[in-house]
Amino acid sequence: MSTPSKGLLVVISGPSGVGKTTIVHKVQTAFQAIFSISATTRPKSSSEVNGQDYFFISDEEFESKIQEDAFLEHAEVFGVHKYGTLRKPVNEALRDGKIMLLDIDVQGGKQVRDNMPNSLRIFILPPNEDELLRRLEARGREDSDSIQRRFREAKNEIKFARESEAYEYFVTNDNLELAIAETIAIIQSEKEITHT
């Protein structure tokens, strides 16, 4: 299938505590990539800016956008708030030849694979489960019940990522600098293929 653009849509997923956010920011800098802003139904905090942190929209507006097929992917998180990636900004960035970055969960990654098979999908793995648990505990943000819940979710996400075939590449973050370099090299190589 030919890409109608010179751009590249890059999905980066991974469980909590795997170092994904750091990798995403380094990739963004390396390629002057555009970071996709999600739409959400959750309330805006006092420090957040609409259209910069998220597009804050009502439940009704979100539902109407689902009906219009305006989302590339969307999900309800913990059965409370909805999040989604709008197609329009993604398509505009790709038409302009940009790299568009999506930092989304595994369910979203699978939806993007189905909706935009030309996308590049990378999953960040921990070296092993013990190290993942250690990193979650080291963040010091949550009580032990929350950490255990995140750990269970992380194991499920990794299993789904492996079994769903939603991801083309798996990068193990054993050493952060190496994981960043490997991710950048994968994107560079795909970018060259797309642009030839």
N, C-alpha and C positions, 0 to 999 in steps of 0.2 A: 504494500500500500504506500503510495507516495505521500510525503508530508507537504501540506499546502503552504509551507513556510520555511524560513531559514532558521527558525528558532528551535529550541529543544525544551521539552517539559521534563523536569527531573523531580521524581518523588523520592524523598528520603524518609524512611520509617525506622522505628526501633523502639524497644521498651524503655520505660523510665529508668534512669540511672545508667544508661549505656554510653552517654556522652554525645548523643545525637545533636543536641542544640549547638554545642561547640563546633561540631563538624559542619553543620548547616551554615553557621555564620562564616566559617573559613572558606567554604565553597562559594558563598555569596560574594565575598571580597575578591576571591581569585578570578571570578568570571564577570564581575559587575552584574551579577544575576539579580533578577527581580524576585523578591520574596512575596509569595502569594498571601493576600490578606483574606482570612476566612470571614464568612458571614456567620453570626451567631444570635441565638435568641436569649442568651444569658444577659443579666443586667450589666451595664457598664460601671466599672469602678471609678472612683473620683480621679485616679491618676491616668486613666485610659482616654485615648482620643479616637472618636468615631472616624473610620476611614483610614486610620493609621495603625491602630492595634487590631481592630476588628471592624467589620460593618455590623453595627448593632441594629437588628431588625425584630419586628414583632413575630409571634407565632403564626399569625394570619398571613403576614407577608412571606414568611418562610414557606408555608404550605402552598401559597400561590406560585412561588418560584419553583417548587417541586413539580407542580402541575404544568408549568411552562417549560419544563426540562432545562431550567436555567443553571442547574448545578452539574458540575463535572463529577462530584461525589458529595455525599452528605450522610450524616449519622446523628443519632440521638445518643448523647453521652451520659451514662449512668441513669438513663431513663428520665432525665430532667431537662437538660438544655440541648438544643440542636446546633450543629455546626455544619458548614458546607463551603465548598470551593465553587465560586461563580465561574461559569465558562467564559463570559465576555472578556474580563481582564486577561485571562490566560491566552485566549485566542489573539487578542490585540498584541500582547508581548511577543508571541510566537511569530506573528506577521511581521513584527519589527525586527525579527532576527535575534531576539533576546533569549537568554536562558531564564526560564521561570522555575522557581523552586517551590515545591510543596513539602511541608513537614506535616505528615498526616499519619493516622493509624493504619493498621493492616487491612481493616475492612475498606477504608478509603482507597488504599493502594490497589485493592482488587477491583474496585469500581472504576478507578482511573485506567487500569489495564483493559477493562471491558469497553470503556468509552473512548479511550485514546491509546490504541495499541502501540502507536509510535513513540510513546513516552518511555523514558528511561527510569527504571525502578530499582532502588538500592535499599537493602535492609542492613541495618547496623546490629551486629551481634556482640554480646559480651564474650570474654574468653571462655567462661564456664558459669554455671549457676551459682557456685559459691561466691565468685567474684562479683556477680551481679547483686547478690544479697548484701555483700559487704559495702558496695557502692551506695545502695539504697539507704543502708544504715548510716553511712558516713555523711550523707547529706544533712542529717540532723534536723530534718524539717517535720518529721511525723512521728506519731507514737508507734509502738511495735505492731499493733493490729493493722494500722494503715500500711505499714511497711510490708507485712505479710500479704495483705490484699494486693498491693502493687506487684509483689514478687510472683504471686499466683497468676495475676493478669499477664505479667511479662512472659512467663513460661507458656501460657496459652497463645500469646501473640507470636512467639518464636515458632511454635508448632504450626500455627495457621500459616505463617509466612512461608515455611518450608513446604507445607502440603498443598497450598492453594495455587502454587506456580505463579503468583502475582508478581514475584520479584525475579529479576534477571541476574542480579548480583548480590552477594552477601559479603560484607566487610566486617572482619572481627576486630573490635577495638581492644586490643591487648596493650598497644602502645598508641597513645592519642595522635602523636605526630605522624606515625606510619599510617594510621587509619585515615587521617586527613589526606595524606599524600596519595594513598590508594584510591580514595573516593574521587579526588581531583583528576587523577590519571584516567579513571573509568569515564568520567564526563568528557574529558578532553578527547579521548579516543572516539566516543560516540558522536561528539560534535564534529569531528573531522569526517566521519562517515556521512553524517547528515549533510555536510556542506560540500561533498564531492559530487 
